[in-house]
Amino acid sequence: MTLKQFYTLKLFFMILFWPFFVIAKVAGIWK
């Protein structure tokens, strides 16, 4: 795996899991 592929994969996972992190953050603030 090249460095470019690694960063592309990392970016893909960040975009994919971003809503979950936002929900967790908001839930943590409002709890």
PDB file with SEQRES, HELIX, SHEET and CRYST1 records, atoms N, CA, C and O in Angstrom:
SEQRES   1 A   31  MET THR LEU LYS GLN PHE TYR THR LEU LYS LEU PHE PHE          
SEQRES   2 A   31  MET ILE LEU PHE TRP PRO PHE PHE VAL ILE ALA LYS VAL          
SEQRES   3 A   31  ALA GLY ILE TRP LYS                                          
HELIX    1 AA1 LEU A    3  TRP A   30  1                                  28    
CRYST1    1.000    1.000    1.000  90.00  90.00  90.00 P 1           1          
ATOM      1  N   MET A   1       0.843  -1.205   0.000  1.00  0.00           N  
ATOM      2  CA  MET A   1       0.000   0.000   0.000  1.00  0.00           C  
ATOM      3  C   MET A   1       0.881   1.258   0.000  1.00  0.00           C  
ATOM      4  O   MET A   1       1.789   1.403   0.818  1.00  0.00           O  
ATOM      5  N   THR A   2       0.588   2.144  -0.926  1.00  0.00           N  
ATOM      6  CA  THR A   2       1.355   3.382  -1.004  1.00  0.00           C  
ATOM      7  C   THR A   2       0.811   4.399  -0.008  1.00  0.00           C  
ATOM      8  O   THR A   2      -0.270   4.221   0.554  1.00  0.00           O  
ATOM      9  N   LEU A   3       1.564   5.452   0.198  1.00  0.00           N  
ATOM     10  CA  LEU A   3       1.166   6.503   1.133  1.00  0.00           C  
ATOM     11  C   LEU A   3      -0.107   7.194   0.658  1.00  0.00           C  
ATOM     12  O   LEU A   3      -0.962   7.563   1.464  1.00  0.00           O  
ATOM     13  N   LYS A   4      -0.225   7.366  -0.660  1.00  0.00           N  
ATOM     14  CA  LYS A   4      -1.421   8.000  -1.233  1.00  0.00           C  
ATOM     15  C   LYS A   4      -2.661   7.145  -0.978  1.00  0.00           C  
ATOM     16  O   LYS A   4      -3.717   7.673  -0.630  1.00  0.00           O  
ATOM     17  N   GLN A   5      -2.541   5.837  -1.149  1.00  0.00           N  
ATOM     18  CA  GLN A   5      -3.659   4.917  -0.890  1.00  0.00           C  
ATOM     19  C   GLN A   5      -4.049   4.956   0.588  1.00  0.00           C  
ATOM     20  O   GLN A   5      -5.233   4.919   0.926  1.00  0.00           O  
ATOM     21  N   PHE A   6      -3.050   5.031   1.459  1.00  0.00           N  
ATOM     22  CA  PHE A   6      -3.286   5.079   2.899  1.00  0.00           C  
ATOM     23  C   PHE A   6      -4.086   6.319   3.274  1.00  0.00           C  
ATOM     24  O   PHE A   6      -5.045   6.237   4.040  1.00  0.00           O  
ATOM     25  N   TYR A   7      -3.688   7.468   2.733  1.00  0.00           N  
ATOM     26  CA  TYR A   7      -4.391   8.714   3.033  1.00  0.00           C  
ATOM     27  C   TYR A   7      -5.784   8.753   2.427  1.00  0.00           C  
ATOM     28  O   TYR A   7      -6.702   9.320   3.019  1.00  0.00           O  
ATOM     29  N   THR A   8      -5.950   8.154   1.248  1.00  0.00           N  
ATOM     30  CA  THR A   8      -7.266   8.065   0.611  1.00  0.00           C  
ATOM     31  C   THR A   8      -8.195   7.211   1.464  1.00  0.00           C  
ATOM     32  O   THR A   8      -9.359   7.558   1.663  1.00  0.00           O  
ATOM     33  N   LEU A   9      -7.670   6.081   1.971  1.00  0.00           N  
ATOM     34  CA  LEU A   9      -8.445   5.183   2.823  1.00  0.00           C  
ATOM     35  C   LEU A   9      -8.802   5.868   4.146  1.00  0.00           C  
ATOM     36  O   LEU A   9      -9.923   5.749   4.639  1.00  0.00           O  
ATOM     37  N   LYS A  10      -7.827   6.586   4.707  1.00  0.00           N  
ATOM     38  CA  LYS A  10      -8.033   7.316   5.952  1.00  0.00           C  
ATOM     39  C   LYS A  10      -9.120   8.379   5.784  1.00  0.00           C  
ATOM     40  O   LYS A  10      -9.986   8.536   6.644  1.00  0.00           O  
ATOM     41  N   LEU A  11      -9.063   9.102   4.672  1.00  0.00           N  
ATOM     42  CA  LEU A  11     -10.063  10.129   4.369  1.00  0.00           C  
ATOM     43  C   LEU A  11     -11.437   9.511   4.190  1.00  0.00           C  
ATOM     44  O   LEU A  11     -12.436  10.059   4.656  1.00  0.00           O  
ATOM     45  N   PHE A  12     -11.489   8.359   3.509  1.00  0.00           N  
ATOM     46  CA  PHE A  12     -12.747   7.642   3.292  1.00  0.00           C  
ATOM     47  C   PHE A  12     -13.394   7.250   4.612  1.00  0.00           C  
ATOM     48  O   PHE A  12     -14.600   7.419   4.789  1.00  0.00           O  
ATOM     49  N   PHE A  13     -12.594   6.726   5.542  1.00  0.00           N  
ATOM     50  CA  PHE A  13     -13.118   6.323   6.849  1.00  0.00           C  
ATOM     51  C   PHE A  13     -13.543   7.529   7.683  1.00  0.00           C  
ATOM     52  O   PHE A  13     -14.514   7.454   8.435  1.00  0.00           O  
ATOM     53  N   MET A  14     -12.816   8.639   7.552  1.00  0.00           N  
ATOM     54  CA  MET A  14     -13.181   9.863   8.264  1.00  0.00           C  
ATOM     55  C   MET A  14     -14.536  10.375   7.797  1.00  0.00           C  
ATOM     56  O   MET A  14     -15.363  10.788   8.611  1.00  0.00           O  
ATOM     57  N   ILE A  15     -14.764  10.348   6.479  1.00  0.00           N  
ATOM     58  CA  ILE A  15     -16.045  10.783   5.909  1.00  0.00           C  
ATOM     59  C   ILE A  15     -17.155   9.814   6.308  1.00  0.00           C  
ATOM     60  O   ILE A  15     -18.273  10.226   6.617  1.00  0.00           O  
ATOM     61  N   LEU A  16     -16.831   8.516   6.299  1.00  0.00           N  
ATOM     62  CA  LEU A  16     -17.814   7.476   6.599  1.00  0.00           C  
ATOM     63  C   LEU A  16     -18.280   7.539   8.059  1.00  0.00           C  
ATOM     64  O   LEU A  16     -19.470   7.401   8.344  1.00  0.00           O  
ATOM     65  N   PHE A  17     -17.329   7.749   8.978  1.00  0.00           N  
ATOM     66  CA  PHE A  17     -17.648   7.706  10.407  1.00  0.00           C  
ATOM     67  C   PHE A  17     -17.884   9.073  11.036  1.00  0.00           C  
ATOM     68  O   PHE A  17     -18.191   9.162  12.224  1.00  0.00           O  
ATOM     69  N   TRP A  18     -17.742  10.154  10.238  1.00  0.00           N  
ATOM     70  CA  TRP A  18     -17.933  11.511  10.743  1.00  0.00           C  
ATOM     71  C   TRP A  18     -19.280  11.727  11.425  1.00  0.00           C  
ATOM     72  O   TRP A  18     -19.307  12.314  12.507  1.00  0.00           O  
ATOM     73  N   PRO A  19     -20.419  11.278  10.844  1.00  0.00           N  
ATOM     74  CA  PRO A  19     -21.718  11.478  11.506  1.00  0.00           C  
ATOM     75  C   PRO A  19     -21.790  10.823  12.886  1.00  0.00           C  
ATOM     76  O   PRO A  19     -22.397  11.374  13.804  1.00  0.00           O  
ATOM     77  N   PHE A  20     -21.169   9.644  13.033  1.00  0.00           N  
ATOM     78  CA  PHE A  20     -21.178   8.942  14.320  1.00  0.00           C  
ATOM     79  C   PHE A  20     -20.423   9.737  15.386  1.00  0.00           C  
ATOM     80  O   PHE A  20     -20.856   9.812  16.537  1.00  0.00           O  
ATOM     81  N   PHE A  21     -19.294  10.329  14.996  1.00  0.00           N  
ATOM     82  CA  PHE A  21     -18.516  11.136  15.930  1.00  0.00           C  
ATOM     83  C   PHE A  21     -19.272  12.391  16.341  1.00  0.00           C  
ATOM     84  O   PHE A  21     -19.226  12.796  17.503  1.00  0.00           O  
ATOM     85  N   VAL A  22     -19.969  13.008  15.389  1.00  0.00           N  
ATOM     86  CA  VAL A  22     -20.755  14.215  15.666  1.00  0.00           C  
ATOM     87  C   VAL A  22     -21.900  13.893  16.625  1.00  0.00           C  
ATOM     88  O   VAL A  22     -22.140  14.631  17.581  1.00  0.00           O  
ATOM     89  N   ILE A  23     -22.608  12.785  16.367  1.00  0.00           N  
ATOM     90  CA  ILE A  23     -23.713  12.355  17.233  1.00  0.00           C  
ATOM     91  C   ILE A  23     -23.199  12.058  18.650  1.00  0.00           C  
ATOM     92  O   ILE A  23     -23.822  12.449  19.637  1.00  0.00           O  
ATOM     93  N   ALA A  24     -22.073  11.371  18.735  1.00  0.00           N  
ATOM     94  CA  ALA A  24     -21.480  11.043  20.032  1.00  0.00           C  
ATOM     95  C   ALA A  24     -21.079  12.312  20.788  1.00  0.00           C  
ATOM     96  O   ALA A  24     -21.257  12.399  22.003  1.00  0.00           O  
ATOM     97  N   LYS A  25     -20.538  13.292  20.066  1.00  0.00           N  
ATOM     98  CA  LYS A  25     -20.115  14.557  20.657  1.00  0.00           C  
ATOM     99  C   LYS A  25     -21.320  15.333  21.174  1.00  0.00           C  
ATOM    100  O   LYS A  25     -21.309  15.835  22.298  1.00  0.00           O  
ATOM    101  N   VAL A  26     -22.354  15.428  20.352  1.00  0.00           N  
ATOM    102  CA  VAL A  26     -23.574  16.148  20.724  1.00  0.00           C  
ATOM    103  C   VAL A  26     -24.261  15.457  21.902  1.00  0.00           C  
ATOM    104  O   VAL A  26     -24.722  16.121  22.830  1.00  0.00           O  
ATOM    105  N   ALA A  27     -24.329  14.122  21.863  1.00  0.00           N  
ATOM    106  CA  ALA A  27     -24.939  13.351  22.945  1.00  0.00           C  
ATOM    107  C   ALA A  27     -24.157  13.558  24.252  1.00  0.00           C  
ATOM    108  O   ALA A  27     -24.744  13.645  25.331  1.00  0.00           O  
ATOM    109  N   GLY A  28     -22.834  13.636  24.136  1.00  0.00           N  
ATOM    110  CA  GLY A  28     -21.983  13.857  25.301  1.00  0.00           C  
ATOM    111  C   GLY A  28     -22.183  15.240  25.901  1.00  0.00           C  
ATOM    112  O   GLY A  28     -22.128  15.408  27.119  1.00  0.00           O  
ATOM    113  N   ILE A  29     -22.418  16.240  25.035  1.00  0.00           N  
ATOM    114  CA  ILE A  29     -22.628  17.614  25.495  1.00  0.00           C  
ATOM    115  C   ILE A  29     -23.986  17.752  26.184  1.00  0.00           C  
ATOM    116  O   ILE A  29     -24.102  18.393  27.229  1.00  0.00           O  
ATOM    117  N   TRP A  30     -25.015  17.138  25.581  1.00  0.00           N  
ATOM    118  CA  TRP A  30     -26.379  17.324  26.089  1.00  0.00           C  
ATOM    119  C   TRP A  30     -26.732  16.389  27.246  1.00  0.00           C  
ATOM    120  O   TRP A  30     -27.778  16.555  27.874  1.00  0.00           O  
ATOM    121  N   LYS A  31     -25.878  15.414  27.532  1.00  0.00           N  
ATOM    122  CA  LYS A  31     -26.184  14.455  28.591  1.00  0.00           C  
ATOM    123  C   LYS A  31     -26.012  15.081  29.973  1.00  0.00           C  
ATOM    124  O   LYS A  31     -26.229  14.413  30.984  1.00  0.00           O  
TER     125      LYS A  31                                                      
END                                                                             
